[in-house]
Amino acid sequence: MSEDQQSGGQLLPVNEFCRKYPHWPTPSSLRAIIWEASTNGFAEAFVRVGRRILVDEKIFWECARKGRIQPDDPNSDCLEESSDSQ
């Protein structure tokens, strides 16, 4: 069973994920989310294969829906958890 089948989401390279969802996150904000993934709660949304990072679509959007990052917030690139920003 592949990683894709286990997680239930499609695994996409960062650039392809950003092309599929052009409004949010931007490539730079997605890279910032990846950089801080161990502290912002998004670690489970990324799969590392060598130097390549793949985004699990389903898990990424589940994390975003949980309010870990607010897409409508102009400061969303700060990667503050929702409990910190309230």
Backbone as CSV, one residue per row, in Angstrom:
resi,resn,N_x,N_y,N_z,CA_x,CA_y,CA_z,C_x,C_y,C_z
1,MET,0.844,-1.182,0.000,0.000,0.000,0.000,0.884,1.238,0.000
2,SER,0.600,2.182,-0.878,1.415,3.391,-0.985,1.060,4.377,0.120
3,GLU,1.948,5.375,0.302,1.693,6.450,1.270,0.380,7.144,0.940
4,ASP,0.137,7.363,-0.354,-1.065,8.043,-0.802,-2.305,7.287,-0.352
5,GLN,-2.287,5.975,-0.473,-3.434,5.167,-0.078,-3.602,5.125,1.433
6,GLN,-2.514,5.145,2.192,-2.595,5.100,3.643,-3.185,6.377,4.210
7,SER,-2.787,7.528,3.694,-3.246,8.803,4.240,-4.601,9.209,3.685
8,GLY,-4.930,8.707,2.516,-6.188,9.055,1.894,-6.109,10.292,1.023
9,GLY,-4.978,11.009,1.053,-4.832,12.220,0.257,-3.833,12.031,-0.855
10,GLN,-3.928,12.898,-1.844,-2.972,12.854,-2.943,-1.702,13.566,-2.508
11,LEU,-0.560,12.993,-2.833,0.727,13.601,-2.511,1.200,14.416,-3.701
12,LEU,1.419,15.715,-3.475,1.821,16.614,-4.553,3.106,17.339,-4.191
13,PRO,4.006,17.548,-5.156,5.170,18.402,-4.902,4.687,19.820,-4.595
14,VAL,5.502,20.594,-3.895,5.133,21.939,-3.461,4.647,22.798,-4.626
15,ASN,5.388,22.866,-5.714,4.996,23.718,-6.846,3.666,23.292,-7.460
16,GLU,3.442,21.992,-7.563,2.191,21.501,-8.128,1.022,21.807,-7.199
17,PHE,1.234,21.661,-5.877,0.203,21.993,-4.899,-0.194,23.463,-5.035
18,CYS,0.792,24.334,-5.178,0.529,25.777,-5.301,-0.158,26.128,-6.623
19,ARG,0.142,25.394,-7.686,-0.564,25.616,-8.962,-2.021,25.186,-8.837
20,LYS,-2.261,24.109,-8.096,-3.625,23.610,-7.934,-4.458,24.536,-7.054
21,TYR,-3.822,25.180,-6.075,-4.494,26.096,-5.146,-3.796,27.456,-5.212
22,PRO,-4.061,28.252,-6.244,-3.297,29.482,-6.457,-3.587,30.619,-5.471
23,HIS,-4.717,30.572,-4.771,-5.075,31.688,-3.892,-4.415,31.617,-2.527
24,TRP,-4.284,30.440,-1.990,-3.634,30.246,-0.683,-3.305,28.781,-0.516
25,PRO,-2.170,28.442,-0.024,-1.041,29.308,0.318,-0.203,29.636,-0.911
26,THR,0.492,30.749,-0.835,1.435,31.091,-1.894,2.640,30.157,-1.749
27,PRO,3.454,30.013,-2.781,4.632,29.144,-2.644,5.522,29.543,-1.470
28,SER,5.722,30.837,-1.258,6.587,31.252,-0.149,5.951,30.979,1.201
29,SER,4.632,31.176,1.326,4.001,30.886,2.614,3.935,29.383,2.873
30,LEU,3.766,28.580,1.811,3.778,27.124,2.005,5.161,26.661,2.452
31,ARG,6.204,27.235,1.878,7.560,26.869,2.308,7.799,27.283,3.757
32,ALA,7.226,28.418,4.175,7.337,28.832,5.576,6.584,27.866,6.491
33,ILE,5.423,27.399,6.049,4.663,26.410,6.824,5.478,25.133,6.954
34,ILE,6.112,24.709,5.863,6.950,23.513,5.898,8.121,23.721,6.849
35,TRP,8.763,24.882,6.789,9.924,25.177,7.631,9.567,25.080,9.119
36,GLU,8.359,25.529,9.479,7.918,25.543,10.874,7.004,24.363,11.214
37,ALA,6.941,23.363,10.354,5.974,22.272,10.518,6.068,21.558,11.860
38,SER,7.257,21.453,12.422,7.385,20.737,13.698,6.770,21.515,14.854
39,THR,6.568,22.819,14.688,5.993,23.620,15.773,4.603,24.156,15.469
40,ASN,4.156,24.135,14.213,2.856,24.712,13.881,1.745,23.680,13.686
41,GLY,2.050,22.397,13.883,1.029,21.368,13.777,0.804,20.813,12.382
42,PHE,1.595,21.221,11.418,1.419,20.743,10.048,2.368,19.612,9.674
43,ALA,3.174,19.126,10.593,4.194,18.117,10.272,3.606,16.892,9.574
44,GLU,2.422,16.477,9.986,1.822,15.277,9.399,1.355,15.489,7.962
45,ALA,1.303,16.732,7.501,0.829,17.029,6.149,1.928,16.925,5.091
46,PHE,3.165,16.689,5.525,4.282,16.656,4.586,5.010,15.324,4.653
47,VAL,5.388,14.838,3.479,6.146,13.593,3.364,7.467,13.952,2.694
48,ARG,8.554,13.599,3.336,9.869,13.859,2.770,10.385,12.599,2.083
49,VAL,10.783,12.753,0.827,11.365,11.666,0.047,12.702,12.198,-0.449
50,GLY,13.765,11.840,0.264,15.064,12.425,-0.039,15.003,13.915,0.250
51,ARG,15.357,14.723,-0.736,15.281,16.180,-0.581,13.935,16.739,-0.998
52,ARG,13.123,15.910,-1.602,11.818,16.360,-2.108,10.777,16.324,-0.997
53,ILE,9.920,17.333,-0.977,8.839,17.393,0.000,7.526,17.316,-0.753
54,LEU,6.682,16.390,-0.329,5.363,16.224,-0.925,4.313,16.664,0.078
55,VAL,3.246,17.276,-0.420,2.164,17.748,0.429,1.007,16.777,0.316
56,ASP,0.540,16.270,1.454,-0.651,15.424,1.482,-1.848,16.372,1.517
57,GLU,-2.561,16.460,0.393,-3.672,17.412,0.265,-4.685,17.286,1.388
58,LYS,-5.149,16.088,1.612,-6.217,15.863,2.596,-5.772,16.318,3.990
59,ILE,-4.615,15.895,4.422,-4.144,16.242,5.763,-3.848,17.735,5.858
60,PHE,-3.284,18.339,4.806,-2.999,19.777,4.831,-4.271,20.569,5.086
61,TRP,-5.332,20.273,4.329,-6.575,21.036,4.482,-7.264,20.716,5.804
62,GLU,-7.102,19.509,6.324,-7.633,19.204,7.659,-6.940,20.071,8.702
63,CYS,-5.627,20.207,8.605,-4.874,21.060,9.536,-5.319,22.511,9.411
64,ALA,-5.505,22.986,8.184,-5.936,24.373,7.973,-7.333,24.594,8.551
65,ARG,-8.227,23.602,8.376,-9.587,23.724,8.913,-9.608,23.742,10.437
66,LYS,-8.639,23.107,11.045,-8.575,23.101,12.509,-8.182,24.464,13.056
67,GLY,-7.876,25.391,12.159,-7.585,26.751,12.585,-6.153,26.990,12.979
68,ARG,-5.273,26.101,12.573,-3.872,26.288,12.936,-3.286,27.493,12.221
69,ILE,-3.755,27.760,11.014,-3.353,28.949,10.277,-4.615,29.537,9.669
70,GLN,-4.781,30.835,9.777,-5.957,31.515,9.262,-5.657,32.086,7.877
71,PRO,-6.196,31.493,6.793,-5.891,31.978,5.455,-6.338,33.414,5.211
72,ASP,-7.385,33.892,5.890,-7.875,35.245,5.674,-7.110,36.274,6.491
73,ASP,-6.262,35.825,7.386,-5.488,36.704,8.239,-4.293,37.239,7.458
74,PRO,-4.143,38.569,7.351,-2.998,39.101,6.593,-1.660,38.730,7.212
75,ASN,-1.644,38.330,8.465,-0.414,37.927,9.131,-0.256,36.411,9.172
76,SER,-0.956,35.694,8.282,-0.928,34.229,8.330,0.467,33.665,8.117
77,ASP,1.349,34.397,7.462,2.702,33.905,7.258,3.495,33.855,8.558
78,CYS,2.957,34.458,9.615,3.639,34.419,10.907,3.557,33.028,11.532
79,LEU,2.638,32.201,11.034,2.492,30.827,11.494,2.142,30.725,12.971
80,GLU,1.374,31.681,13.466,0.926,31.600,14.852,-0.235,30.637,14.921
81,GLU,-0.290,29.857,15.991,-1.424,28.966,16.186,-2.618,29.825,16.564
82,SER,-3.827,29.333,16.268,-5.015,30.128,16.504,-5.180,30.506,17.958
83,SER,-4.734,29.670,18.902,-4.864,29.999,20.318,-3.960,31.162,20.699
84,ASP,-2.851,31.343,19.988,-1.952,32.453,20.273,-2.463,33.764,19.716
85,SER,-3.216,33.705,18.620,-3.653,34.919,17.950,-4.962,35.464,18.495
86,GLN,-5.594,34.750,19.419,-6.874,35.219,19.960,-6.696,36.054,21.180
